[in-house]
Amino acid sequence: MYAALVGLVLLAGFFGWQWYRSVKQPWTVQQDTQRTANGETGKQNRPEETASPAKMGESMMEEAVQRPTRGEQPPAGGRPQQVKDGKEMVLVPPGEFWMGCNEQGNHACASGEKPGREVYLDAYFIDKYEVTVAQYRRCVEARRCTNPGTWDKCNWDRLERETHPVNCVRWAQAEEYCQWAGKRLPTEAEWEKAARGTDGRTYPWGTMWDASRANIKASGEGKTVSVGLYPLGVSPYGVHDMAGNVWEWVQDWYDEVYYQEGPDRNPAGPPQGGDRVLRGGSWYRDPWYARVSTRHKYAPGSRHVSVGFRCVQ
């Protein structure tokens, strides 16, 4: 009798459990489904698995510190901002360098190169190569630049010279191109530091002249050549053709006595003048003009077969 009663109780319990499962409340099923969707397996999220507002703020601060904002000086090892011409650029780090005549290793300085002095520059990027005909053409096609000259030994509209530096351009044409590309013309100081480094050398490669390292008159080319064709003449920062090939327009007005009175920190040249400055010598000139300290004045509205440019950022 007792055994039969126990059996009935167990049987009733079994059927009761089956009925409960079949009529389980909807909100319970919803909770289980939501937990499964959230990846929960019967346990709640631990506090450390969810980022707190404080931690999120710290993360955002770290990201902001690592990401330079527009207008800041580029850090060592950084990259230039996006440019339209796609040209490769080289970082010149901040610091001092010897600008102007170095009379210890160069006794042929002109008066406009004196006195030589230490100058500090912030960091900047400079084009690794001179602006080529093909690159300048993109600006013309964008209707932001005008055509260069086309007379004898000008490189424009000569298909075999697409990789030569664009020449026969006025100062304003060079400036227009740099602005279109998201850059600007270099100052005299920026150009010179990129060409000579910090040790006061006479040429981009050292203190002794070597005709195999630059396209000048003595090299015998008699015209421009493709940019980068003289890799042995590269500067300490890896910039090509800073001696020879074409003279390069820079930002500054020319003033022969500017070195006597100009600032020694980020000099930008005199506020006004009649001529602009050319740097670097060319295929048309002798080695003396290819010295990194040489300053040559030229009317900004003039064009010549030996004059081109590069940009900085």
N, C-alpha and C positions, 0 to 999 in steps of 0.2 A: 504494500500500500504506500509506504513512505517513498520507496524507489520510484513508483509510478508518478507520484506528485512532483518529485524533483525533475523527472523527465519532462513533464508538462511545462514547468517553469522555464526550463532551458529552451524548449521549443518556442514558447511565446517570446522569449527574449530575442531569439534569432530572427523571427518574422518582424518583430518591432524594429530592429536595426535596419532591415532591408527597406521597410516603409519609410524610415527617417531619411535614408539616402536618396530615396526617390522623390521626396518632397522638400529637399534642402532649400533654404530660403535664397531668393535671387541675390540679395546683397552679399551673401557669403560667397556665392559662385563668382560674382563680379570682383570681389576682393582677391580671390585666388587667381583669377585670370589676369588682373592688373599686376599682381606680384610676379607672376610668371613672365609677363611682358617686360617688366622692369629688371628681370634677371635675378629676382630674389628666390631663394630656395629655403623658405621657412625661417629666414633670419633677417633682421633689420639691418639697414646700412649702418656701418660704424661711423662715428663722427669724422675720423681722419680720411675717409673715402670721399668726402664732399669738401670742395675748396671753400674756405670761409671768405667773407668779404675782405678781411685783412690780407689773406694770402693772395687773393685775386688782385688787390691793389698793389702789393709788392711785385707781382709778376708783371703788371702793366708798367710799373715804374722801371723795372729792369729792362723791359723792351724799349721803353722810350729813351733810356740812356744809351742803349746799343744802336739805336737808329738815328743817324745825324739828320738834323733838320736843314731846310733850304737856307743857304746863306752862311752856314758854318764853315770853318776851315776844314778841308778833308783831312782825316787822320792818316798817319803813316800806314801804308798798306791798304788804304781805302780805294774807292773807285770813283771816277768822275760821274757827274750827273748825266742823264741820258742826253745824247747829242744827235742832231739830225744827219750829220754827214757820216756817222759810223766810224770815224777815224780813231785809230789807236792812240791813247794818250799816256804820258809818263808822269808819275808823281815826283815832284821836287819837294823834299821835306822842309819844314821850317828851320830857320837858323841863319847864322851869319856866313858871309863869304867875302872874298876880296874882290872889290869892284874897281875897275879902272886900271891905270898903269901900275905894273909891278916892276919897279926899276931894278930889283935884284936879279930878275931873269929876262928883262926886256928893256933894252936901252933905246928903242926906236919909237917911243911913244910920242903921239902928237899932243899939243898943249891942251886940247879938249878932253883928253883922257886923264888929266891930272887935276888935283892930287888923287892918287889911289887911296882907298879907305875900306874899312870893314863896314858892310851894310847888312842889316837884318831884313829877311823877308818871311812873311807867313807862307804856309804851304800852298801849293797850287799844282795844277796839271797843265802840261804842255803837249801839243801834238808831237808825236814821235817823228813824223815826216812832214815836209813842206806840203801845202795843199796842192793837189794835182789837178790837171786839166779835167779829168773825169769827175772828180769831186766837185770842182767849181761848176761844172755843167749842171749838176743836180740843183744848185741854187738858181741858175739861170732858168732852168725848166720850171722851177717853182715861182718864177717871176719876182724873185727877191734880189737878184743880181743882174747886172748888165754885162754885155759882151766885152771881153778884153780886146786889145788891139790885135790886128791880124797881118801886120807887115812882116817883112823878112825876119826870120828867126823868132817870131812870136809863135807860141805853141798852140794857140787856139785854132780849132777847126782843122787840125792835122791828126788823122786817126792813128798814125804811128807814134804819136807823142801823148797819148792819153795818160800814161804813167809818169810823164815829166811834170815838174812843177808848173803851175799856171804862172805866166809872166805877162808883161805888158799891161799891168793893172795899176790904177791910181790908188792912193791911200784910202780914199772913200770906198772904193770897190772892195778892198781887203776888209775894211771895217764892216761893210754890209754883209759880206759872206760870214764873218765870225759871228755877227749878231744873229743871222739866220740859223746858224748851226747851234746856237745856245752858248756861245763863247764870246771872246773879245780878243783884240790884239794884245800881245804882251807889252809890259813896260820894258824900258831899256834894262832895268835891273833884273827883271824876271828872265829876259832873254839871255843875259850874260851869265847868270848863275846856272841856268840849264846847260849852257855851252861849256863852262869851265869848271864847274864844281866849286869846291871850297879851298883849293890849295894854291890859287893864284897862277895857274898855268897860262901859257901864252896861246896855245891852240887846244882844241877839244881833246886831243890825245896826249898832250904833254908840252914840253918846252922847245922841242926841236922841230923844224919844218920837215915834212915828208910829203913829196908830191904824189905818192901812191895813196894818200888818205883823203884827198879832196879834189873836186873838179874845179880847177882854176885855170887861168890862161896858160901857165906853164905845163899843165897836164896834157894839153894838145887836143882836147875834145872839140873846142871851137864852138860849143853850144851847150845847152842844158842836157842832162842825162836823166834817166829814170831815178826817182827818189830812192835812197837807200843803196845805191850802186857802189858806194865806197864805205863798206861796213867797218874798215879799219880806222876810219875817222870818227867813230861814234864818241859821244861825250861821256863823262863819268856816270851820268844818269841814264844812258842808253838812247840819247836823242841823236838822230842822224842829220847829216848835211848842215851842221852849224858853221862849217867853214866851206865856202864855195857853193857851186851850183847856181843859186840866185841870192842876191841881196834880199833881206827880209824887212818889210815895213814893221815898225813897232809903234806903240801908242804915243810916245813922247814927242813934244816939240823940241827942236834942237836949240840948245843954248851952250855956247862954248865954255862958259864959266860956271855952268850949273853945278859941277862937282865941287866947286869951292864953297857953295852956299846951300846946296840941297840937303835934305834930311838924311840921316843914316838908318832910318827905319821905314821900309816900304815906300821908297821914293817913287813918285809918279810923274816926274818931269815938271817943267814950268807950266803955268796956267795958259800961256799963249805964246805965239811965235809966228814966224814966216815959213820955216821949213820943218818937215818931219825928219825923224831919224831912220836910217837904214843900218842894218847889222849883218855881219857874216861874210862879206866879200862875195865874189861870184866867178863864173867861168870866164868872165870878161876882164878880170883884174889879176894883179900879181899877189904873191904870198903876204906882203905887208898888210894888205887889206883884209886878209883872212884871219888875222889875229882876233881873239875873242873880245879884246878891249877896244877895237876900232869903232869909231863913231863916224858915220857919213851922213851929211845933210842932203836933203833932196826935196824939191818942191812937191807938195802933196797932190797937185793936179797933174803932175807929169807921169808918163809911162815909159818903160824901157824894157828891152829884151832881157836885161839882166836882173830884173826886180820882180820878186814874188812875196810870199808871206806864209806864216803859220799862225795858229791861234792858241790861246790858253783858256783855262777855266778855274 
